[in-house]
Structure formats: structure tokens, C-alpha cells
Amino acid sequence: MSNIIKRKPIPSVEYLNICFTYDKTTGFLYWKERPSSHFKRNGFSCKRWNNQYAGKKIESIMSRDGLNYYRLSLNRNILFAHRVIYKMLYNAEPECIDHIDGNGLNNTPENIRAATKKTNNRNRRMPSNNSSGITGVSWSVSKHKWMACISLNNKTKFLGHYNSPLDAEKAYLDAKRKYGFHENHGLNKNI
């Protein structure tokens, strides 16, 4: 069984441009007034929808993998705003879209890029359950030393035991560079 998420295709760029205005400076997506042809009960549904949403910023937030993202409902499908924006900008639907600065609410063009799952994972922030405060470093109770590890291809690679957390962090940072992780990988989520 495949673990690839099947996504419903995002409508065409032409359709999206009828529905949305995108502000490249702020990264915000706004609803436009939509035509009656977008609604099953043309007149009434269209008028009610436009009165409620036309001109408004998409602000509904959904949390996923510890990050917040703007989401919207279009034609009864829930879509992430960054995926809609990427399609509007580049007419493409990549496997993943990476928020370079780690802020899932920053959808400016210079902050979103096409990525593979592997590339996207190499730009993740420090996990919320990290107790040492240093990515890739933890205390080994059995060895009474600091331990460094890095995750590669869904496997944990042990980098050694160290007397100080700073030595363990150095081993992790060296491995991070060696294996091509993004410079933002492992930074504190609040940065």
C-alpha cells in the first residue's frame, strides 16, 4: 500500500484568478466576487456567498505537523492557501511546498518553493518535544553523556556520545551540513 497522499487537483489558474486576488507583498489571498456559474443554485447561492465573502482575506487556519497554515474551501474541497497561491504563480502542483522561513502563514513568493518530501523535512523546525533545547541532541541516561543523532531517510543515524551538549551540537551541525539540510532546519519554532 502506498503512503502517498492523494490530493484532489486544484482548479485551473484561470478559474483561480476568477476566484481570488493574491497580494504578493503580504502573501495574502482574498476572495473575489464570484459569478453565478460557480454555484448550483445560481442566483440565490451566488448572491449570499458574495455578500458574505467577496473582498475578504482568507484567514481560516489549520494546524498540520506542528505548523499553522491558511486554508479555504473551494467547490466543497478543503485546500491549503499556499498550494492555491503556488498554482496561481507557477501553474504547477508540486509534491510539497516548503515555507523557507518555517512560518506556514508566510505565503509571499520568496518564501514558498517547490520541494520533495525529503527537502521539506530537511527544513523543519525543532520538534516541540525536544527537551535539550538543541536539535539532534539528547541526554543518554544509560551512558550519562550527551548523544547526537540525525534523521536520514526516515532512519536515525547515531553521531556519538559527548561530555558536553555543545560537543554533541557540533557533531549534529557538521552532519547537517554534510547531508545537505537547509540552514533553518532545527531552529526554534519561535524564531
C-alpha positions in Angstrom: 0.0 0.0 0.0 1.4 3.4 -1.0 1.7 6.1 1.7 1.5 8.9 -0.9 -1.4 11.3 -0.1 -3.8 11.6 -3.0 -4.8 15.2 -3.4 -7.7 16.4 -5.4 -6.3 18.5 -8.3 -6.5 22.3 -7.7 -8.7 24.1 -10.4 -7.0 25.7 -13.3 -5.1 29.0 -13.0 -7.9 30.7 -15.0 -10.5 29.5 -12.5 -8.4 30.5 -9.5 -7.9 34.0 -11.0 -11.7 34.4 -11.2 -12.0 33.4 -7.5 -9.0 35.1 -5.9 -6.8 38.1 -5.7 -3.3 37.5 -4.4 -1.2 40.2 -2.8 2.5 39.3 -3.5 3.7 41.8 -1.0 1.8 40.4 2.0 1.3 36.9 0.7 -2.5 37.1 1.5 -5.2 35.6 -0.6 -8.6 37.4 -1.0 -11.9 36.2 -2.3 -13.2 38.0 -5.4 -16.9 38.3 -6.2 -17.7 35.1 -8.0 -20.0 34.6 -11.0 -23.3 32.7 -10.6 -21.9 29.9 -12.8 -19.8 28.8 -9.8 -22.9 27.9 -7.8 -25.5 25.1 -8.2 -28.4 27.3 -7.3 -27.1 30.1 -9.4 -28.8 33.3 -8.2 -29.6 32.9 -4.5 -26.4 31.0 -3.5 -24.2 33.3 -5.5 -25.6 36.5 -4.0 -25.5 35.1 -0.5 -21.9 33.9 -0.9 -20.7 37.1 -2.5 -22.3 39.2 0.3 -20.5 37.1 2.9 -17.1 36.6 1.4 -16.3 38.8 -1.6 -13.3 41.1 -0.8 -12.4 39.3 2.4 -9.0 37.9 3.3 -8.7 34.1 3.7 -7.9 33.8 7.4 -9.1 30.3 8.4 -6.1 28.5 10.0 -5.5 24.8 10.1 -2.6 23.1 12.1 -0.6 20.3 10.5 2.7 18.8 11.5 3.0 21.4 14.3 2.7 24.4 11.9 -0.3 26.7 11.1 -1.5 27.2 7.5 -4.2 29.2 5.9 -6.9 27.0 4.4 -10.0 27.5 2.4 -13.0 25.6 0.9 -13.5 25.8 -2.8 -16.2 23.8 -4.5 -16.5 21.7 -1.4 -12.8 20.8 -1.3 -10.5 22.0 1.6 -7.3 23.4 0.1 -4.3 25.0 1.7 -3.9 28.6 0.6 -0.1 28.1 -0.1 -0.9 25.4 -2.6 -3.5 27.6 -4.4 -1.0 30.5 -4.4 1.7 28.3 -5.8 -0.6 27.1 -8.6 -1.6 30.8 -9.4 2.1 31.8 -9.5 3.6 28.9 -11.4 0.7 26.8 -12.8 2.2 23.7 -11.0 1.2 21.4 -8.1 4.5 20.1 -6.7 4.7 17.1 -4.2 5.4 19.6 -1.3 5.6 23.3 -0.9 8.3 24.4 1.6 7.9 27.6 3.6 11.6 28.6 3.7 11.4 30.6 6.9 9.3 27.8 8.6 6.3 30.1 9.0 3.3 28.4 7.3 1.4 31.6 7.3 4.0 33.5 5.3 2.9 32.9 1.7 5.0 35.5 -0.1 6.6 34.3 -3.3 10.1 34.4 -1.9 9.1 32.2 1.0 7.4 29.3 -0.8 9.2 26.9 -3.0 8.5 23.5 -4.7 10.1 20.7 -2.7 10.2 17.0 -2.3 9.1 15.5 1.0 12.8 14.9 1.7 13.8 18.5 1.0 10.8 19.8 3.0 11.8 17.6 6.0 15.3 19.0 5.9 13.9 22.4 6.6 11.8 21.5 9.7 11.9 23.4 12.9 12.9 22.0 16.3 10.3 19.5 17.5 8.1 20.7 20.3 9.0 17.6 22.4 12.8 18.5 22.3 13.9 18.6 25.9 17.6 19.6 25.5 16.8 22.8 23.6 19.3 21.7 20.9 18.1 19.9 17.8 19.6 16.5 17.4 20.9 16.4 21.0 19.6 14.4 23.9 20.8 13.1 27.2 21.6 9.3 27.3 20.6 8.1 30.8 22.4 4.8 30.3 25.7 6.4 29.2 25.5 9.6 31.3 26.5 11.6 28.3 25.1 13.8 25.7 24.1 12.0 22.5 23.9 13.4 18.9 21.7 11.9 16.2 20.3 13.0 12.8 17.4 11.6 10.8 18.2 10.5 7.3 15.6 8.8 5.0 13.3 8.1 8.0 16.2 6.4 9.9 18.1 7.8 12.9 21.8 8.0 12.4 23.7 7.9 15.6 26.6 10.5 15.7 28.2 9.7 19.0 28.2 10.3 22.8 29.8 13.5 24.1 30.7 15.0 27.5 29.0 18.4 26.8 25.9 19.4 24.9 27.9 21.8 22.8 30.2 19.0 21.6 27.1 17.0 20.7 25.6 20.0 18.9 28.8 20.5 16.9 28.5 16.8 15.7 24.9 17.4 14.7 25.7 20.7 12.9 28.6 19.0 11.0 26.2 16.2 9.9 23.5 18.7 9.0 25.9 20.4 6.6 27.3 17.1 5.3 23.9 15.8 4.4 22.5 19.0 2.8 20.0 20.1 5.4 18.6 23.6 5.0 20.3 26.2 7.3 16.9 26.8 9.0 16.5 23.1 9.9 16.1 22.6 13.6 15.9 26.2 14.6 13.5 27.1 17.4 9.9 27.4 16.1 9.6 30.9 17.6 12.5 32.3 15.5 
